[in-house]
Structure formats: structure tokens, C-alpha cells
Amino acid sequence: MPHVLVQEKTIECDYKENLCGVLLKTFVEIVCCGILYS
């Protein structure tokens, strides 16, 4: 998992998390954002 990439995309993924799941924000950012911004 490109943790650094996720960290840099935190702001962009912040509004995307609502589409993936709010409860698992941190985990979701790694998974969903990792897929959306691959």
C-alpha cells in the first residue's frame, strides 16, 4: 500500500470518503483512495 500517496491525497480523499464509508475513514482512505487515485 502506497501510504505516502494516501497521505498526500488526504485532502482529495476527504470528500471521497463519504462515498466509500465514513465509519472506517482511515482504512477507507487507504483502500478507496488507493483505488480511486491509482
N, C-alpha and C positions, 0 to 999 in steps of 0.2 A: 504493500500500500504506500503510495507517494504522500506521506504525511506532510511534507513540506509544501507540496502543491495544494493540499487541502487547506493548510494554514494560510496560504496566500489568497486562496479563493473563499476565505471565510465570509467576507462581506457579500460576495456574489451568491454564495450558497445560503446565506442567512434568510433571504426571501424565498429560496427554493425549498428550504426545509419543510415549509407548510404543505408542499405537495407530496413530500415523502413521509413525514411524520414528525410531530412536534415533541412527543414524549422522549424519543431516542435521538435528541438533537445531535449530540456528539457523534454517536455511532452512525447516524443518518448522514451527517456531513461527510464522513469518510466513505460510506457506501454510495449514496445517491450522488453526491457531488463528484465522487471519483468516477462514476459512470457518466454523468452529465457533461463533465468537463474533460473527459479523457481525450 
